[in-house]
Amino acid sequence: MNLNLTKPIVFFDLETTGVNIATDRIVEISILKVFPNGNKESKTWLVNPEIEIPAEASEIHGITNEKVVMEPTFKELAATVNDMIYDCDLAGFNSNRFDIPLLAEELMRAGIDFDMKNRKAIDVQVIFHKKEQRTLSAGYQFYCGKELADAHSAEADTNATYEILLAQIEKYDDIENSVEALSDFSSHRDRADFAGFILYNEQGKEIFSFGKYKGRTVEEVLIENPGYHAWMQNADFPLYTKKVLKEIKERMNSTKNELSDAEKLRALQEKFNQK
């Protein structure tokens, strides 16, 4: 079977130095680009992360410092990677919570303004967990009847993820074969940023998910405490989180948003109650 596509979709997988989105680096990236006519294009790169690869990470994916010392850095590959994924929807296994956020950090660190506004994202792991509660290797066996050789090889994981999605669509009648439906089904709670520091509330407004302003709208907080924006920009938050926060502030400045009387009263009351 084929995916019903209106534009290309990129399946990809990353092997990394660790699991911290803001500070860890890519050591291998594999991309499988699937076109609406069914044609495919693939590419895999080893990457010099420019930092030490911890032994515990090497034990998982088999990529050592010696193996990547002569490989290109991500900054050297960034333009090529960005060209390959340009105007494409994205898909992966645990990609919404890890691969997409970390790829965004690497691209932005290389000076490329990555954005998801005109893309859909399909997380095959979420579909799998909602339906079967398993891991990638078990998912490959369950859906495709195959053993996943070279697990934690980015290329093997990427191709397995693509095959699993096709098998999931065939298996479940209630999952529509369209990128929009698959993206909606595989999404977690609406996030304004990848890391989940800024969410959307039921009214569609951005809210903070952490700290003393947890649950309050970003706009309300930035009006009440303008210095909070500068603090977050200088703190150890992911670059994409900082980008989202900056865009909210710029939107506020451009539209001259003001709190309603009720919102002003609430802000004053909450500020008073915190003292």
ROLO-25018 format. One record per residue (C-alpha): residue number from 0; chain; x, y, z. Coordinates in steps of 0.5 Angstrom, whole numbers. Layout:
N
{NUM,"A",{X,Y,Z}}
...
END
This chain:
275
{0,"A",{0,0,0}}
{1,"A",{2,7,-1}}
{2,"A",{1,13,4}}
{3,"A",{-4,18,2}}
{4,"A",{0,24,1}}
{5,"A",{-1,31,-1}}
{6,"A",{7,33,-1}}
{7,"A",{13,29,1}}
{8,"A",{14,27,8}}
{9,"A",{20,25,11}}
{10,"A",{21,19,16}}
{11,"A",{28,20,20}}
{12,"A",{32,18,26}}
{13,"A",{37,21,30}}
{14,"A",{43,17,34}}
{15,"A",{45,22,39}}
{16,"A",{50,23,45}}
{17,"A",{44,23,50}}
{18,"A",{37,25,51}}
{19,"A",{38,32,53}}
{20,"A",{34,36,48}}
{21,"A",{38,43,49}}
{22,"A",{45,40,50}}
{23,"A",{46,33,47}}
{24,"A",{48,33,40}}
{25,"A",{47,28,34}}
{26,"A",{52,23,32}}
{27,"A",{48,20,26}}
{28,"A",{42,22,22}}
{29,"A",{38,18,17}}
{30,"A",{33,21,13}}
{31,"A",{28,17,8}}
{32,"A",{24,22,4}}
{33,"A",{17,19,1}}
{34,"A",{14,23,-5}}
{35,"A",{6,23,-6}}
{36,"A",{8,19,-13}}
{37,"A",{11,13,-8}}
{38,"A",{18,15,-10}}
{39,"A",{23,15,-4}}
{40,"A",{30,18,-3}}
{41,"A",{34,16,3}}
{42,"A",{41,19,6}}
{43,"A",{45,17,12}}
{44,"A",{50,21,15}}
{45,"A",{55,20,21}}
{46,"A",{56,26,25}}
{47,"A",{62,29,29}}
{48,"A",{58,32,35}}
{49,"A",{64,36,37}}
{50,"A",{63,34,44}}
{51,"A",{65,27,48}}
{52,"A",{60,21,46}}
{53,"A",{59,18,53}}
{54,"A",{61,11,54}}
{55,"A",{53,9,56}}
{56,"A",{51,12,49}}
{57,"A",{56,9,45}}
{58,"A",{54,2,48}}
{59,"A",{47,3,46}}
{60,"A",{48,5,38}}
{61,"A",{55,3,37}}
{62,"A",{58,10,35}}
{63,"A",{64,12,38}}
{64,"A",{68,18,39}}
{65,"A",{74,15,34}}
{66,"A",{68,13,29}}
{67,"A",{66,20,28}}
{68,"A",{72,24,29}}
{69,"A",{73,25,21}}
{70,"A",{66,26,20}}
{71,"A",{63,33,18}}
{72,"A",{60,37,24}}
{73,"A",{52,38,24}}
{74,"A",{53,45,22}}
{75,"A",{57,43,16}}
{76,"A",{51,38,14}}
{77,"A",{45,43,16}}
{78,"A",{44,46,10}}
{79,"A",{44,40,6}}
{80,"A",{39,37,11}}
{81,"A",{35,43,11}}
{82,"A",{34,42,4}}
{83,"A",{32,35,4}}
{84,"A",{26,36,9}}
{85,"A",{24,43,6}}
{86,"A",{17,44,6}}
{87,"A",{16,36,8}}
{88,"A",{12,33,13}}
{89,"A",{16,29,19}}
{90,"A",{15,23,22}}
{91,"A",{19,18,26}}
{92,"A",{19,14,33}}
{93,"A",{18,18,39}}
{94,"A",{19,24,34}}
{95,"A",{15,29,37}}
{96,"A",{18,29,44}}
{97,"A",{25,27,42}}
{98,"A",{28,27,35}}
{99,"A",{24,33,32}}
{100,"A",{26,38,38}}
{101,"A",{33,36,38}}
{102,"A",{33,36,30}}
{103,"A",{30,43,31}}
{104,"A",{36,45,36}}
{105,"A",{41,43,32}}
{106,"A",{39,47,26}}
{107,"A",{38,53,30}}
{108,"A",{44,52,33}}
{109,"A",{47,52,26}}
{110,"A",{43,59,24}}
{111,"A",{37,56,20}}
{112,"A",{30,58,23}}
{113,"A",{27,51,23}}
{114,"A",{19,52,24}}
{115,"A",{13,47,24}}
{116,"A",{8,52,23}}
{117,"A",{7,49,16}}
{118,"A",{8,42,17}}
{119,"A",{5,36,20}}
{120,"A",{8,31,25}}
{121,"A",{7,24,25}}
{122,"A",{9,20,31}}
{123,"A",{9,12,30}}
{124,"A",{10,11,37}}
{125,"A",{4,14,40}}
{126,"A",{0,10,35}}
{127,"A",{3,4,37}}
{128,"A",{3,6,44}}
{129,"A",{-5,8,44}}
{130,"A",{-6,1,40}}
{131,"A",{-1,-4,43}}
{132,"A",{4,-1,48}}
{133,"A",{10,-4,46}}
{134,"A",{17,-2,44}}
{135,"A",{20,-1,36}}
{136,"A",{23,-8,36}}
{137,"A",{17,-11,38}}
{138,"A",{13,-6,34}}
{139,"A",{16,-9,28}}
{140,"A",{15,-16,30}}
{141,"A",{8,-15,31}}
{142,"A",{6,-11,25}}
{143,"A",{11,-13,20}}
{144,"A",{13,-20,22}}
{145,"A",{20,-19,22}}
{146,"A",{26,-18,27}}
{147,"A",{29,-11,27}}
{148,"A",{36,-13,25}}
{149,"A",{41,-7,27}}
{150,"A",{37,-4,32}}
{151,"A",{39,3,34}}
{152,"A",{42,4,27}}
{153,"A",{39,10,25}}
{154,"A",{38,8,18}}
{155,"A",{35,1,20}}
{156,"A",{30,5,25}}
{157,"A",{28,10,20}}
{158,"A",{26,4,15}}
{159,"A",{23,0,20}}
{160,"A",{18,6,23}}
{161,"A",{16,7,15}}
{162,"A",{14,0,15}}
{163,"A",{10,0,21}}
{164,"A",{6,6,20}}
{165,"A",{4,3,13}}
{166,"A",{2,-4,17}}
{167,"A",{-2,1,22}}
{168,"A",{-6,4,17}}
{169,"A",{-8,-3,14}}
{170,"A",{-9,-6,21}}
{171,"A",{-13,-1,24}}
{172,"A",{-20,1,20}}
{173,"A",{-21,7,25}}
{174,"A",{-14,10,23}}
{175,"A",{-15,15,16}}
{176,"A",{-10,14,11}}
{177,"A",{-8,22,11}}
{178,"A",{-2,26,14}}
{179,"A",{-7,31,18}}
{180,"A",{-11,25,21}}
{181,"A",{-5,21,23}}
{182,"A",{-2,27,26}}
{183,"A",{-8,29,30}}
{184,"A",{-8,21,32}}
{185,"A",{-1,21,34}}
{186,"A",{0,28,38}}
{187,"A",{0,29,45}}
{188,"A",{-3,35,49}}
{189,"A",{-2,41,45}}
{190,"A",{4,44,45}}
{191,"A",{7,51,43}}
{192,"A",{14,49,44}}
{193,"A",{17,42,43}}
{194,"A",{19,41,50}}
{195,"A",{13,42,53}}
{196,"A",{15,49,57}}
{197,"A",{9,53,53}}
{198,"A",{2,49,52}}
{199,"A",{-4,51,49}}
{200,"A",{-10,52,54}}
{201,"A",{-17,50,52}}
{202,"A",{-18,57,49}}
{203,"A",{-12,56,45}}
{204,"A",{-8,61,49}}
{205,"A",{-1,60,50}}
{206,"A",{1,58,58}}
{207,"A",{7,56,62}}
{208,"A",{7,49,64}}
{209,"A",{12,50,70}}
{210,"A",{15,54,75}}
{211,"A",{11,60,79}}
{212,"A",{7,62,73}}
{213,"A",{5,55,71}}
{214,"A",{-2,55,68}}
{215,"A",{-2,62,67}}
{216,"A",{-2,65,60}}
{217,"A",{4,68,57}}
{218,"A",{2,74,55}}
{219,"A",{-1,76,62}}
{220,"A",{5,74,65}}
{221,"A",{10,78,60}}
{222,"A",{5,84,62}}
{223,"A",{6,83,69}}
{224,"A",{13,81,69}}
{225,"A",{17,84,63}}
{226,"A",{23,81,66}}
{227,"A",{21,74,65}}
{228,"A",{22,74,58}}
{229,"A",{29,76,59}}
{230,"A",{30,71,64}}
{231,"A",{28,65,60}}
{232,"A",{32,68,54}}
{233,"A",{38,67,58}}
{234,"A",{37,61,62}}
{235,"A",{38,54,60}}
{236,"A",{32,53,56}}
{237,"A",{31,50,49}}
{238,"A",{33,54,43}}
{239,"A",{26,53,40}}
{240,"A",{22,55,47}}
{241,"A",{26,61,46}}
{242,"A",{24,62,39}}
{243,"A",{16,61,41}}
{244,"A",{17,66,47}}
{245,"A",{20,71,43}}
{246,"A",{15,70,37}}
{247,"A",{9,71,43}}
{248,"A",{13,78,45}}
{249,"A",{13,80,38}}
{250,"A",{6,79,37}}
{251,"A",{4,83,43}}
{252,"A",{8,89,41}}
{253,"A",{6,89,34}}
{254,"A",{-2,88,36}}
{255,"A",{-1,92,42}}
{256,"A",{-5,87,46}}
{257,"A",{-7,89,53}}
{258,"A",{-11,85,58}}
{259,"A",{-18,86,59}}
{260,"A",{-20,89,66}}
{261,"A",{-22,82,69}}
{262,"A",{-15,80,67}}
{263,"A",{-12,86,70}}
{264,"A",{-16,85,76}}
{265,"A",{-14,77,76}}
{266,"A",{-6,79,75}}
{267,"A",{-6,84,81}}
{268,"A",{-10,79,85}}
{269,"A",{-5,73,84}}
{270,"A",{1,78,84}}
{271,"A",{-2,80,91}}
{272,"A",{-3,73,93}}
{273,"A",{4,71,92}}
{274,"A",{7,76,97}}
END
